[in-house]
């Protein structure tokens, strides 16, 4: 798939912008704080209907404007697909082929992107929340029903937490609704956990050989999904539900003491092992970066397998963060097969023919010229 053109109206620091893109590599060059990342973010928002930089959609609207809009023509194997997202104080609207979508989960998945930004280098050593977000965003792209399940799970979690807060510090809960919510919560949790186990299996399949190649055959990568409750991937949904129910009974006293739900996929994590060692704890910065790069390249292959088309790759100010070898490996992998958008302050240090043949855009204070 590819993005043929882009139109921004009142988006961040752009009052009006129209661009046509190359099906290969598109590079945005400029100093920091000129608007390069805003273009990259708009492409991500076009795909995911939400930003990777903020949870407040109002921040996407240009200062003093009433609304903001992103439009693009996307080409997939079955033809042209116009996409549009608009934001206002009333909320956001998403259109596919000029038709407004009732649910955002029906919109997500029309355009698949893989974003690689400097913060993704913290995927390994950062907080569990970063890794859960990574899982949820990527599964959501290939399985829109997952997003629906996730929203339902978060709603039930909120309702369950609300009752726990009302009973904060008490010895017991005599609330029929709490039991109902707990039962529904467990059912929703099992759906999320099952899909995450399946996704990790696929990610491992692609990331392991990629990591092996980047490390010149010296390292073996293993990815483990770690449910805080101790669930096993081979269990049936009924076994998982029964186990979760027992776990919630075990921690009920502590939940009342703290006023929050202590077990469930909202507390799960990922672990990365290289040659048997935990990369987060014992890995060098180079190993952590190789692991992050392997995950991003594996995402491309995974989406290609599941969707039948390569996603669009967004490299936001990340090439300068990689050494020459990792940089070359990344550029060799994407050459000729993935439409790519790159932001950088300069291409001088990048000696690779992929970049030399790219379409270049200069970004200066909210204006873009080819």
Buried (B, 14 or more C-beta within 10 A) or exposed (E): BBBBEBBBBBBBBBEEBEBEBBEBBBBBBBEEEBBBBBBBBBBBBBBBBBBBBEEEBEEBBBEEBEBBBBBBBBBBEEEEBBBBBBBBEEEBBBBBEEEEBEEBBBBBBBBBBBBBBEBBBBBBBBEBEBBBBBBBBBBBBBBBEBBBBBBBBBBBBEBBBEBBEEBEEEEEBEEEEBEEBBEBBBBBBBBBBBBBBBBBEBBBBBBBEBBBBBBEEEBEBBBEBBBBBEBEBEBEEEEBBBBBBEBBEEBBEEBBBBBBBBBBBBBBBBBBBBBEEEBBEEBEEEBBBBBBBBBBBBBBBBBBEBBEBBBBBBBBBBBEBBEEEBBBBBBEBBBEEBBBBBBBBEBEEBEBEBBEEBBBBBBEEBEBEE
